[in-house]
Amino acid sequence: MFKPSILILIVAALVSLMGFKAYNQISLFPAELSHWVISFVLLFIISNIFIWSVASKLKSTQI
């Protein structure tokens, strides 16, 4: 079962990645900045998924 927050996070990640691809095509930002932003977003998503899995494990052990 997915929580709505995870679905919102996935949709936001997809939208932001599409936005970064569009920015790269327009070449509004330098390539280094866009790569840094994409890596930061991916790190944010991975850390959120890790925190959510740890929290769900803690909840299941408490119950």
Backbone hydrogen bonds, N-H to C=O, Kabsch-Sander energy under -0.5 kcal/mol:
donor,donor_aa,acceptor,acceptor_aa,energy
6,I,3,K,-0.7
7,L,3,K,-1.6
8,I,4,P,-2.6
9,L,5,S,-2.3
10,I,6,I,-2.5
11,V,7,L,-2.6
12,A,8,I,-2.6
13,A,9,L,-2.2
14,L,10,I,-2.5
15,V,11,V,-2.6
16,S,12,A,-2.5
17,L,13,A,-2.5
18,M,14,L,-2.4
19,G,15,V,-2.4
20,F,16,S,-2.3
21,K,17,L,-2.1
22,A,18,M,-2.2
23,Y,19,G,-2.4
24,N,20,F,-2.4
25,Q,21,K,-2.0
26,I,22,A,-2.3
27,S,23,Y,-1.7
28,L,23,Y,-1.5
34,S,30,P,-1.8
35,H,31,A,-2.4
36,W,32,E,-2.2
37,V,33,L,-2.5
38,I,34,S,-2.6
39,S,35,H,-2.4
40,F,36,W,-2.2
41,V,37,V,-2.5
42,L,38,I,-2.5
43,L,39,S,-2.4
44,F,40,F,-2.4
45,I,41,V,-2.4
46,I,42,L,-2.7
47,S,43,L,-2.5
48,N,44,F,-2.1
49,I,45,I,-2.5
50,F,46,I,-2.4
51,I,47,S,-2.7
52,W,48,N,-2.6
53,S,49,I,-2.4
54,V,50,F,-2.4
55,A,51,I,-2.6
56,S,52,W,-2.4
57,K,53,S,-2.1
58,L,54,V,-2.4
59,K,55,A,-2.4
60,S,56,S,-2.3
61,T,57,K,-2.1
62,Q,58,L,-2.1
63,I,59,K,-2.2
